[in-house]
Amino acid sequence: MSKLTDFPITNQAMKTIESVMKEQDIYGFDKYKKPLDHTDNYNWMEMFLQEMADGLKYIQCEMVS
């Protein structure tokens, strides 16, 4: 069986996503003055769908530029 170190692209992707997630944590804390909390009264699925819709639009912009 391969070791995780055998997958340099995956390792780099994991570092990238960790960095982006931490940046988003800081952005969210600065904006809302508190960390993300699953007990907050949000419709998490609706928020996810909105974020994914934005992501698809960003990809489309990249594809046509």
PQR file with spaces between the fields and no chain letter, atoms N, CA, C, O and H, PARSE charges and radii, in Angstrom:
ATOM       1  N    MET     1       0.852   -1.192    0.000 -0.4000 1.5000
ATOM       2  CA   MET     1       0.000    0.000    0.000 -0.0000 2.0000
ATOM       3  C    MET     1       0.893    1.248    0.000  0.5500 1.7000
ATOM       4  O    MET     1       1.933    1.276    0.658 -0.5500 1.4000
ATOM       5  N    SER     2       0.487    2.243   -0.720 -0.4000 1.5000
ATOM       6  CA   SER     2       1.247    3.489   -0.817 -0.0000 2.0000
ATOM       7  C    SER     2       1.126    4.309    0.450  0.5500 1.7000
ATOM       8  O    SER     2       0.129    4.232    1.169 -0.5500 1.4000
ATOM       9  H    SER     2      -0.358    2.220   -1.255  0.4000 1.0000
ATOM      10  N    LYS     3       2.147    5.088    0.709 -0.4000 1.5000
ATOM      11  CA   LYS     3       2.125    6.030    1.825 -0.0000 2.0000
ATOM      12  C    LYS     3       1.617    7.370    1.313  0.5500 1.7000
ATOM      13  O    LYS     3       1.698    7.659    0.119 -0.5500 1.4000
ATOM      14  H    LYS     3       2.957    5.151    0.126  0.4000 1.0000
ATOM      15  N    LEU     4       1.091    8.189    2.225 -0.4000 1.5000
ATOM      16  CA   LEU     4       0.590    9.511    1.842 -0.0000 2.0000
ATOM      17  C    LEU     4       1.681   10.329    1.165  0.5500 1.7000
ATOM      18  O    LEU     4       1.388   11.149    0.294 -0.5500 1.4000
ATOM      19  H    LEU     4       1.025    7.954    3.195  0.4000 1.0000
ATOM      20  N    THR     5       2.919   10.120    1.548 -0.4000 1.5000
ATOM      21  CA   THR     5       4.006   10.892    0.952 -0.0000 2.0000
ATOM      22  C    THR     5       4.219   10.547   -0.511  0.5500 1.7000
ATOM      23  O    THR     5       4.942   11.252   -1.215 -0.5500 1.4000
ATOM      24  H    THR     5       3.157    9.454    2.256  0.4000 1.0000
ATOM      25  N    ASP     6       3.597    9.468   -0.978 -0.4000 1.5000
ATOM      26  CA   ASP     6       3.716    9.074   -2.382 -0.0000 2.0000
ATOM      27  C    ASP     6       2.804    9.897   -3.291  0.5500 1.7000
ATOM      28  O    ASP     6       2.802    9.694   -4.506 -0.5500 1.4000
ATOM      29  H    ASP     6       3.010    8.895   -0.406  0.4000 1.0000
ATOM      30  N    PHE     7       2.039   10.811   -2.728 -0.4000 1.5000
ATOM      31  CA   PHE     7       1.058   11.572   -3.494 -0.0000 2.0000
ATOM      32  C    PHE     7       1.317   13.073   -3.356  0.5500 1.7000
ATOM      33  O    PHE     7       0.606   13.758   -2.621 -0.5500 1.4000
ATOM      34  H    PHE     7       2.041   10.976   -1.742  0.4000 1.0000
ATOM      35  N    PRO     8       2.332   13.591   -4.060 -0.5600 1.5000
ATOM      36  CA   PRO     8       2.704   14.996   -3.871  0.2800 2.0000
ATOM      37  C    PRO     8       1.602   15.981   -4.255  0.5500 1.7000
ATOM      38  O    PRO     8       1.480   17.033   -3.628 -0.5500 1.4000
ATOM      39  N    ILE     9       0.805   15.667   -5.262 -0.4000 1.5000
ATOM      40  CA   ILE     9      -0.268   16.585   -5.660 -0.0000 2.0000
ATOM      41  C    ILE     9      -1.320   16.658   -4.556  0.5500 1.7000
ATOM      42  O    ILE     9      -1.791   17.741   -4.208 -0.5500 1.4000
ATOM      43  H    ILE     9       0.905   14.812   -5.771  0.4000 1.0000
ATOM      44  N    THR    10      -1.688   15.491   -4.005 -0.4000 1.5000
ATOM      45  CA   THR    10      -2.642   15.469   -2.893 -0.0000 2.0000
ATOM      46  C    THR    10      -2.087   16.228   -1.697  0.5500 1.7000
ATOM      47  O    THR    10      -2.812   16.985   -1.051 -0.5500 1.4000
ATOM      48  H    THR    10      -1.306   14.611   -4.288  0.4000 1.0000
ATOM      49  N    ASN    11      -0.819   16.032   -1.400 -0.4000 1.5000
ATOM      50  CA   ASN    11      -0.216   16.735   -0.260 -0.0000 2.0000
ATOM      51  C    ASN    11      -0.274   18.241   -0.457  0.5500 1.7000
ATOM      52  O    ASN    11      -0.591   18.974    0.479 -0.5500 1.4000
ATOM      53  H    ASN    11      -0.231   15.416   -1.924  0.4000 1.0000
ATOM      54  N    GLN    12       0.024   18.709   -1.657 -0.4000 1.5000
ATOM      55  CA   GLN    12      -0.027   20.148   -1.925 -0.0000 2.0000
ATOM      56  C    GLN    12      -1.456   20.656   -1.855  0.5500 1.7000
ATOM      57  O    GLN    12      -1.705   21.740   -1.329 -0.5500 1.4000
ATOM      58  H    GLN    12       0.281   18.113   -2.418  0.4000 1.0000
ATOM      59  N    ALA    13      -2.400   19.877   -2.385 -0.4000 1.5000
ATOM      60  CA   ALA    13      -3.811   20.277   -2.317 -0.0000 2.0000
ATOM      61  C    ALA    13      -4.268   20.396   -0.864  0.5500 1.7000
ATOM      62  O    ALA    13      -5.003   21.320   -0.517 -0.5500 1.4000
ATOM      63  H    ALA    13      -2.197   18.996   -2.812  0.4000 1.0000
ATOM      64  N    MET    14      -3.839   19.473   -0.024 -0.4000 1.5000
ATOM      65  CA   MET    14      -4.215   19.518    1.394 -0.0000 2.0000
ATOM      66  C    MET    14      -3.637   20.763    2.077  0.5500 1.7000
ATOM      67  O    MET    14      -4.313   21.401    2.884 -0.5500 1.4000
ATOM      68  H    MET    14      -3.241   18.722   -0.306  0.4000 1.0000
ATOM      69  N    LYS    15      -2.401   21.102    1.755 -0.4000 1.5000
ATOM      70  CA   LYS    15      -1.801   22.319    2.310 -0.0000 2.0000
ATOM      71  C    LYS    15      -2.551   23.558    1.836  0.5500 1.7000
ATOM      72  O    LYS    15      -2.798   24.479    2.615 -0.5500 1.4000
ATOM      73  H    LYS    15      -1.852   20.584    1.100  0.4000 1.0000
ATOM      74  N    THR    16      -2.911   23.574    0.561 -0.4000 1.5000
ATOM      75  CA   THR    16      -3.629   24.720    0.005 -0.0000 2.0000
ATOM      76  C    THR    16      -4.987   24.879    0.669  0.5500 1.7000
ATOM      77  O    THR    16      -5.342   25.980    1.089 -0.5500 1.4000
ATOM      78  H    THR    16      -2.711   22.826   -0.072  0.4000 1.0000
ATOM      79  N    ILE    17      -5.756   23.791    0.770 -0.4000 1.5000
ATOM      80  CA   ILE    17      -7.095   23.902    1.342 -0.0000 2.0000
ATOM      81  C    ILE    17      -7.023   24.266    2.822  0.5500 1.7000
ATOM      82  O    ILE    17      -7.875   25.006    3.314 -0.5500 1.4000
ATOM      83  H    ILE    17      -5.468   22.897    0.428  0.4000 1.0000
ATOM      84  N    GLU    18      -6.020   23.756    3.540 -0.4000 1.5000
ATOM      85  CA   GLU    18      -5.869   24.134    4.944 -0.0000 2.0000
ATOM      86  C    GLU    18      -5.603   25.634    5.068  0.5500 1.7000
ATOM      87  O    GLU    18      -6.168   26.302    5.934 -0.5500 1.4000
ATOM      88  H    GLU    18      -5.329   23.155    3.140  0.4000 1.0000
ATOM      89  N    SER    19      -4.750   26.151    4.205 -0.4000 1.5000
ATOM      90  CA   SER    19      -4.439   27.572    4.225 -0.0000 2.0000
ATOM      91  C    SER    19      -5.678   28.412    3.928  0.5500 1.7000
ATOM      92  O    SER    19      -5.950   29.394    4.618 -0.5500 1.4000
ATOM      93  H    SER    19      -4.292   25.608    3.502  0.4000 1.0000
ATOM      94  N    VAL    20      -6.429   28.019    2.897 -0.4000 1.5000
ATOM      95  CA   VAL    20      -7.636   28.767    2.527 -0.0000 2.0000
ATOM      96  C    VAL    20      -8.666   28.701    3.642  0.5500 1.7000
ATOM      97  O    VAL    20      -9.303   29.707    3.953 -0.5500 1.4000
ATOM      98  H    VAL    20      -6.208   27.221    2.336  0.4000 1.0000
ATOM      99  N    MET    21      -8.839   27.527    4.250 -0.4000 1.5000
ATOM     100  CA   MET    21      -9.812   27.402    5.341 -0.0000 2.0000
ATOM     101  C    MET    21      -9.441   28.296    6.522  0.5500 1.7000
ATOM     102  O    MET    21     -10.311   28.925    7.124 -0.5500 1.4000
ATOM     103  H    MET    21      -8.321   26.710    3.997  0.4000 1.0000
ATOM     104  N    LYS    22      -8.161   28.351    6.851 -0.4000 1.5000
ATOM     105  CA   LYS    22      -7.725   29.215    7.953 -0.0000 2.0000
ATOM     106  C    LYS    22      -7.929   30.685    7.604  0.5500 1.7000
ATOM     107  O    LYS    22      -8.333   31.473    8.459 -0.5500 1.4000
ATOM     108  H    LYS    22      -7.455   27.840    6.361  0.4000 1.0000
ATOM     109  N    GLU    23      -7.656   31.060    6.360 -0.4000 1.5000
ATOM     110  CA   GLU    23      -7.908   32.444    5.927 -0.0000 2.0000
ATOM     111  C    GLU    23      -9.397   32.771    6.034  0.5500 1.7000
ATOM     112  O    GLU    23      -9.765   33.869    6.452 -0.5500 1.4000
ATOM     113  H    GLU    23      -7.328   30.420    5.665  0.4000 1.0000
ATOM     114  N    GLN    24     -10.241   31.833    5.663 -0.4000 1.5000
ATOM     115  CA   GLN    24     -11.686   32.039    5.769 -0.0000 2.0000
ATOM     116  C    GLN    24     -12.124   32.147    7.224  0.5500 1.7000
ATOM     117  O    GLN    24     -13.023   32.925    7.542 -0.5500 1.4000
ATOM     118  H    GLN    24      -9.942   30.941    5.324  0.4000 1.0000
ATOM     119  N    ASP    25     -11.499   31.374    8.109 -0.4000 1.5000
ATOM     120  CA   ASP    25     -11.789   31.491    9.543 -0.0000 2.0000
ATOM     121  C    ASP    25     -11.493   32.910   10.028  0.5500 1.7000
ATOM     122  O    ASP    25     -12.294   33.506   10.747 -0.5500 1.4000
ATOM     123  H    ASP    25     -10.769   30.742    7.850  0.4000 1.0000
ATOM     124  N    ILE    26     -10.357   33.437    9.638 -0.4000 1.5000
ATOM     125  CA   ILE    26      -9.968   34.791   10.039 -0.0000 2.0000
ATOM     126  C    ILE    26     -10.933   35.812    9.456  0.5500 1.7000
ATOM     127  O    ILE    26     -11.380   36.720   10.157 -0.5500 1.4000
ATOM     128  H    ILE    26      -9.706   32.952    9.053  0.4000 1.0000
ATOM     129  N    TYR    27     -11.255   35.665    8.174 -0.4000 1.5000
ATOM     130  CA   TYR    27     -12.198   36.575    7.521 -0.0000 2.0000
ATOM     131  C    TYR    27     -13.550   36.546    8.240  0.5500 1.7000
ATOM     132  O    TYR    27     -14.120   37.595    8.539 -0.5500 1.4000
ATOM     133  H    TYR    27     -10.892   34.928    7.605  0.4000 1.0000
ATOM     134  N    GLY    28     -14.054   35.353    8.512 -0.4000 1.5000
ATOM     135  CA   GLY    28     -15.341   35.223    9.195 -0.0000 2.0000
ATOM     136  C    GLY    28     -15.308   35.798   10.594  0.5500 1.7000
ATOM     137  O    GLY    28     -16.262   36.446   11.022 -0.5500 1.4000
ATOM     138  H    GLY    28     -13.591   34.501    8.268  0.4000 1.0000
ATOM     139  N    PHE    29     -14.218   35.568   11.311 -0.4000 1.5000
ATOM     140  CA   PHE    29     -14.110   36.104   12.663 -0.0000 2.0000
ATOM     141  C    PHE    29     -14.071   37.627   12.632  0.5500 1.7000
ATOM     142  O    PHE    29     -14.730   38.287   13.435 -0.5500 1.4000
ATOM     143  H    PHE    29     -13.443   35.041   10.963  0.4000 1.0000
ATOM     144  N    ASP    30     -13.299   38.180   11.706 -0.4000 1.5000
ATOM     145  CA   ASP    30     -13.230   39.637   11.576 -0.0000 2.0000
ATOM     146  C    ASP    30     -14.601   40.223   11.225  0.5500 1.7000
ATOM     147  O    ASP    30     -14.970   41.288   11.720 -0.5500 1.4000
ATOM     148  H    ASP    30     -12.763   37.643   11.053  0.4000 1.0000
ATOM     149  N    LYS    31     -15.343   39.531   10.383 -0.4000 1.5000
ATOM     150  CA   LYS    31     -16.653   40.033    9.947 -0.0000 2.0000
ATOM     151  C    LYS    31     -17.725   39.879   11.030  0.5500 1.7000
ATOM     152  O    LYS    31     -18.505   40.800   11.272 -0.5500 1.4000
ATOM     153  H    LYS    31     -15.044   38.666    9.982  0.4000 1.0000
ATOM     154  N    TYR    32     -17.760   38.707   11.682 -0.4000 1.5000
ATOM     155  CA   TYR    32     -18.848   38.402   12.626 -0.0000 2.0000
ATOM     156  C    TYR    32     -18.433   38.476   14.096  0.5500 1.7000
ATOM     157  O    TYR    32     -19.267   38.340   14.991 -0.5500 1.4000
ATOM     158  H    TYR    32     -17.126   37.958   11.486  0.4000 1.0000
ATOM     159  N    LYS    33     -17.134   38.693   14.338 -0.4000 1.5000
ATOM     160  CA   LYS    33     -16.593   38.833   15.699 -0.0000 2.0000
ATOM     161  C    LYS    33     -16.733   37.565   16.532  0.5500 1.7000
ATOM     162  O    LYS    33     -16.770   37.626   17.761 -0.5500 1.4000
ATOM     163  H    LYS    33     -16.457   38.804   13.611  0.4000 1.0000
ATOM     164  N    LYS    34     -16.810   36.425   15.870 -0.4000 1.5000
ATOM     165  CA   LYS    34     -16.846   35.137   16.569 -0.0000 2.0000
ATOM     166  C    LYS    34     -16.548   34.040   15.559  0.5500 1.7000
ATOM     167  O    LYS    34     -16.754   34.226   14.360 -0.5500 1.4000
ATOM     168  H    LYS    34     -16.780   36.375   14.872  0.4000 1.0000
ATOM     169  N    PRO    35     -16.064   32.896   16.036 -0.5600 1.5000
ATOM     170  CA   PRO    35     -15.782   31.796   15.110  0.2800 2.0000
ATOM     171  C    PRO    35     -17.063   31.119   14.647  0.5500 1.7000
ATOM     172  O    PRO    35     -18.124   31.285   15.250 -0.5500 1.4000
ATOM     173  N    LEU    36     -16.948   30.359   13.575 -0.4000 1.5000
ATOM     174  CA   LEU    36     -18.062   29.565   13.078 -0.0000 2.0000
ATOM     175  C    LEU    36     -18.497   28.599   14.175  0.5500 1.7000
ATOM     176  O    LEU    36     -17.663   27.967   14.824 -0.5500 1.4000
ATOM     177  H    LEU    36     -16.086   30.224   13.086  0.4000 1.0000
ATOM     178  N    ASP    37     -19.798   28.490   14.375 -0.4000 1.5000
ATOM     179  CA   ASP    37     -20.324   27.652   15.458 -0.0000 2.0000
ATOM     180  C    ASP    37     -21.544   26.896   14.948  0.5500 1.7000
ATOM     181  O    ASP    37     -22.531   27.503   14.530 -0.5500 1.4000
ATOM     182  H    ASP    37     -20.476   29.003   13.848  0.4000 1.0000
ATOM     183  N    HIS    38     -21.471   25.578   14.985 -0.4000 1.5000
ATOM     184  CA   HIS    38     -22.565   24.762   14.461 -0.0000 2.0000
ATOM     185  C    HIS    38     -23.874   24.940   15.225  0.5500 1.7000
ATOM     186  O    HIS    38     -24.934   24.554   14.733 -0.5500 1.4000
ATOM     187  H    HIS    38     -20.670   25.085   15.324  0.4000 1.0000
ATOM     188  N    THR    39     -23.809   25.525   16.430 -0.4000 1.5000
ATOM     189  CA   THR    39     -25.035   25.726   17.209 -0.0000 2.0000
ATOM     190  C    THR    39     -25.752   27.025   16.835  0.5500 1.7000
ATOM     191  O    THR    39     -26.862   27.278   17.303 -0.5500 1.4000
ATOM     192  H    THR    39     -22.947   25.838   16.830  0.4000 1.0000
ATOM     193  N    ASP    40     -25.122   27.845   15.997 -0.4000 1.5000
ATOM     194  CA   ASP    40     -25.791   29.063   15.548 -0.0000 2.0000
ATOM     195  C    ASP    40     -27.029   28.690   14.741  0.5500 1.7000
ATOM     196  O    ASP    40     -27.072   27.654   14.078 -0.5500 1.4000
ATOM     197  H    ASP    40     -24.220   27.640   15.617  0.4000 1.0000
ATOM     198  N    ASN    41     -28.017   29.544   14.811 -0.4000 1.5000
ATOM     199  CA   ASN    41     -29.291   29.272   14.158 -0.0000 2.0000
ATOM     200  C    ASN    41     -29.250   29.709   12.691  0.5500 1.7000
ATOM     201  O    ASN    41     -29.839   30.722   12.313 -0.5500 1.4000
ATOM     202  H    ASN    41     -27.982   30.386   15.350  0.4000 1.0000
ATOM     203  N    TYR    42     -28.543   28.922   11.874 -0.4000 1.5000
ATOM     204  CA   TYR    42     -28.459   29.164   10.441 -0.0000 2.0000
ATOM     205  C    TYR    42     -29.013   27.950    9.715  0.5500 1.7000
ATOM     206  O    TYR    42     -29.022   26.841   10.249 -0.5500 1.4000
ATOM     207  H    TYR    42     -28.065   28.099   12.180  0.4000 1.0000
ATOM     208  N    ASN    43     -29.470   28.171    8.510 -0.4000 1.5000
ATOM     209  CA   ASN    43     -29.810   27.059    7.632 -0.0000 2.0000
ATOM     210  C    ASN    43     -28.520   26.705    6.892  0.5500 1.7000
ATOM     211  O    ASN    43     -28.226   27.270    5.838 -0.5500 1.4000
ATOM     212  H    ASN    43     -29.463   29.072    8.076  0.4000 1.0000
ATOM     213  N    TRP    44     -27.761   25.776    7.445 -0.4000 1.5000
ATOM     214  CA   TRP    44     -26.443   25.455    6.924 -0.0000 2.0000
ATOM     215  C    TRP    44     -26.500   24.932    5.499  0.5500 1.7000
ATOM     216  O    TRP    44     -25.612   25.234    4.701 -0.5500 1.4000
ATOM     217  H    TRP    44     -28.000   25.317    8.300  0.4000 1.0000
ATOM     218  N    MET    45     -27.521   24.154    5.159 -0.4000 1.5000
ATOM     219  CA   MET    45     -27.638   23.646    3.794 -0.0000 2.0000
ATOM     220  C    MET    45     -27.889   24.778    2.808  0.5500 1.7000
ATOM     221  O    MET    45     -27.325   24.780    1.714 -0.5500 1.4000
ATOM     222  H    MET    45     -28.242   23.908    5.807  0.4000 1.0000
ATOM     223  N    GLU    46     -28.718   25.730    3.177 -0.4000 1.5000
ATOM     224  CA   GLU    46     -28.976   26.878    2.304 -0.0000 2.0000
ATOM     225  C    GLU    46     -27.691   27.693    2.103  0.5500 1.7000
ATOM     226  O    GLU    46     -27.399   28.135    0.992 -0.5500 1.4000
ATOM     227  H    GLU    46     -29.177   25.728    4.066  0.4000 1.0000
ATOM     228  N    MET    47     -26.931   27.887    3.182 -0.4000 1.5000
ATOM     229  CA   MET    47     -25.665   28.617    3.066 -0.0000 2.0000
ATOM     230  C    MET    47     -24.700   27.872    2.146  0.5500 1.7000
ATOM     231  O    MET    47     -24.014   28.485    1.329 -0.5500 1.4000
ATOM     232  H    MET    47     -27.169   27.528    4.085  0.4000 1.0000
ATOM     233  N    PHE    48     -24.653   26.550    2.284 -0.4000 1.5000
ATOM     234  CA   PHE    48     -23.793   25.733    1.434 -0.0000 2.0000
ATOM     235  C    PHE    48     -24.197   25.875   -0.032  0.5500 1.7000
ATOM     236  O    PHE    48     -23.342   26.069   -0.897 -0.5500 1.4000
ATOM     237  H    PHE    48     -25.210   26.051    2.948  0.4000 1.0000
ATOM     238  N    LEU    49     -25.496   25.780   -0.312 -0.4000 1.5000
ATOM     239  CA   LEU    49     -25.968   25.908   -1.690 -0.0000 2.0000
ATOM     240  C    LEU    49     -25.613   27.268   -2.280  0.5500 1.7000
ATOM     241  O    LEU    49     -25.236   27.357   -3.449 -0.5500 1.4000
ATOM     242  H    LEU    49     -26.190   25.622    0.390  0.4000 1.0000
ATOM     243  N    GLN    50     -25.730   28.316   -1.490 -0.4000 1.5000
ATOM     244  CA   GLN    50     -25.372   29.657   -1.964 -0.0000 2.0000
ATOM     245  C    GLN    50     -23.881   29.743   -2.286  0.5500 1.7000
ATOM     246  O    GLN    50     -23.492   30.309   -3.307 -0.5500 1.4000
ATOM     247  H    GLN    50     -26.037   28.244   -0.541  0.4000 1.0000
ATOM     248  N    GLU    51     -23.057   29.180   -1.414 -0.4000 1.5000
ATOM     249  CA   GLU    51     -21.613   29.208   -1.639 -0.0000 2.0000
ATOM     250  C    GLU    51     -21.237   28.395   -2.881  0.5500 1.7000
ATOM     251  O    GLU    51     -20.378   28.809   -3.659 -0.5500 1.4000
ATOM     252  H    GLU    51     -23.373   28.720   -0.584  0.4000 1.0000
ATOM     253  N    MET    52     -21.878   27.243   -3.064 -0.4000 1.5000
ATOM     254  CA   MET    52     -21.584   26.418   -4.229 -0.0000 2.0000
ATOM     255  C    MET    52     -22.048   27.099   -5.514  0.5500 1.7000
ATOM     256  O    MET    52     -21.378   27.006   -6.542 -0.5500 1.4000
ATOM     257  H    MET    52     -22.576   26.907   -2.432  0.4000 1.0000
ATOM     258  N    ALA    53     -23.179   27.778   -5.461 -0.4000 1.5000
ATOM     259  CA   ALA    53     -23.644   28.519   -6.642 -0.0000 2.0000
ATOM     260  C    ALA    53     -22.627   29.589   -7.018  0.5500 1.7000
ATOM     261  O    ALA    53     -22.312   29.772   -8.194 -0.5500 1.4000
ATOM     262  H    ALA    53     -23.724   27.854   -4.626  0.4000 1.0000
ATOM     263  N    ASP    54     -22.116   30.294   -6.014 -0.4000 1.5000
ATOM     264  CA   ASP    54     -21.069   31.289   -6.287 -0.0000 2.0000
ATOM     265  C    ASP    54     -19.841   30.614   -6.890  0.5500 1.7000
ATOM     266  O    ASP    54     -19.265   31.122   -7.852 -0.5500 1.4000
ATOM     267  H    ASP    54     -22.372   30.145   -5.059  0.4000 1.0000
ATOM     268  N    GLY    55     -19.438   29.478   -6.335 -0.4000 1.5000
ATOM     269  CA   GLY    55     -18.275   28.767   -6.842 -0.0000 2.0000
ATOM     270  C    GLY    55     -18.423   28.368   -8.294  0.5500 1.7000
ATOM     271  O    GLY    55     -17.473   28.476   -9.069 -0.5500 1.4000
ATOM     272  H    GLY    55     -19.906   29.065   -5.553  0.4000 1.0000
ATOM     273  N    LEU    56     -19.602   27.908   -8.669 -0.4000 1.5000
ATOM     274  CA   LEU    56     -19.844   27.542  -10.064 -0.0000 2.0000
ATOM     275  C    LEU    56     -19.749   28.762  -10.978  0.5500 1.7000
ATOM     276  O    LEU    56     -19.256   28.662  -12.101 -0.5500 1.4000
ATOM     277  H    LEU    56     -20.374   27.820   -8.039  0.4000 1.0000
ATOM     278  N    LYS    57     -20.220   29.906  -10.499 -0.4000 1.5000
ATOM     279  CA   LYS    57     -20.103   31.129  -11.301 -0.0000 2.0000
ATOM     280  C    LYS    57     -18.640   31.546  -11.435  0.5500 1.7000
ATOM     281  O    LYS    57     -18.229   32.017  -12.495 -0.5500 1.4000
ATOM     282  H    LYS    57     -20.621   29.987   -9.586  0.4000 1.0000
ATOM     283  N    TYR    58     -17.857   31.380  -10.382 -0.4000 1.5000
ATOM     284  CA   TYR    58     -16.434   31.715  -10.456 -0.0000 2.0000
ATOM     285  C    TYR    58     -15.737   30.823  -11.486  0.5500 1.7000
ATOM     286  O    TYR    58     -14.916   31.302  -12.268 -0.5500 1.4000
ATOM     287  H    TYR    58     -18.191   30.997   -9.520  0.4000 1.0000
ATOM     288  N    ILE    59     -16.061   29.532  -11.488 -0.4000 1.5000
ATOM     289  CA   ILE    59     -15.467   28.615  -12.461 -0.0000 2.0000
ATOM     290  C    ILE    59     -15.861   29.031  -13.879  0.5500 1.7000
ATOM     291  O    ILE    59     -15.028   29.024  -14.786 -0.5500 1.4000
ATOM     292  H    ILE    59     -16.728   29.143  -10.853  0.4000 1.0000
ATOM     293  N    GLN    60     -17.119   29.389  -14.065 -0.4000 1.5000
ATOM     294  CA   GLN    60     -17.574   29.807  -15.393 -0.0000 2.0000
ATOM     295  C    GLN    60     -16.805   31.046  -15.859  0.5500 1.7000
ATOM     296  O    GLN    60     -16.394   31.129  -17.016 -0.5500 1.4000
ATOM     297  H    GLN    60     -17.795   29.395  -13.328  0.4000 1.0000
ATOM     298  N    CYS    61     -16.618   31.996  -14.962 -0.4000 1.5000
ATOM     299  CA   CYS    61     -15.842   33.193  -15.323 -0.0000 2.0000
ATOM     300  C    CYS    61     -14.426   32.816  -15.737  0.5500 1.7000
ATOM     301  O    CYS    61     -13.896   33.367  -16.701 -0.5500 1.4000
ATOM     302  H    CYS    61     -16.952   31.929  -14.022  0.4000 1.0000
ATOM     303  N    GLU    62     -13.814   31.889  -15.022 -0.4000 1.5000
ATOM     304  CA   GLU    62     -12.463   31.463  -15.358 -0.0000 2.0000
ATOM     305  C    GLU    62     -12.432   30.780  -16.725  0.5500 1.7000
ATOM     306  O    GLU    62     -11.489   30.962  -17.494 -0.5500 1.4000
ATOM     307  H    GLU    62     -14.245   31.441  -14.239  0.4000 1.0000
ATOM     308  N    MET    63     -13.455   30.002  -17.017 -0.4000 1.5000
ATOM     309  CA   MET    63     -13.510   29.271  -18.281 -0.0000 2.0000
ATOM     310  C    MET    63     -13.657   30.196  -19.478  0.5500 1.7000
ATOM     311  O    MET    63     -13.157   29.882  -20.558 -0.5500 1.4000
ATOM     312  H    MET    63     -14.221   29.854  -16.392  0.4000 1.0000
ATOM     313  N    VAL    64     -14.332   31.332  -19.311 -0.4000 1.5000
ATOM     314  CA   VAL    64     -14.562   32.215  -20.458 -0.0000 2.0000
ATOM     315  C    VAL    64     -13.552   33.345  -20.537  0.5500 1.7000
ATOM     316  O    VAL    64     -13.585   34.129  -21.484 -0.5500 1.4000
ATOM     317  H    VAL    64     -14.738   31.587  -18.434  0.4000 1.0000
ATOM     318  N    SER    65     -12.660   33.447  -19.571 -0.4000 1.5000
ATOM     319  CA   SER    65     -11.686   34.553  -19.619 -0.0000 2.0000
ATOM     320  C    SER    65     -10.431   34.169  -20.360  0.5500 1.7000
ATOM     321  O    SER    65      -9.517   34.984  -20.489 -0.5500 1.4000
ATOM     322  H    SER    65     -12.633   32.810  -18.801  0.4000 1.0000
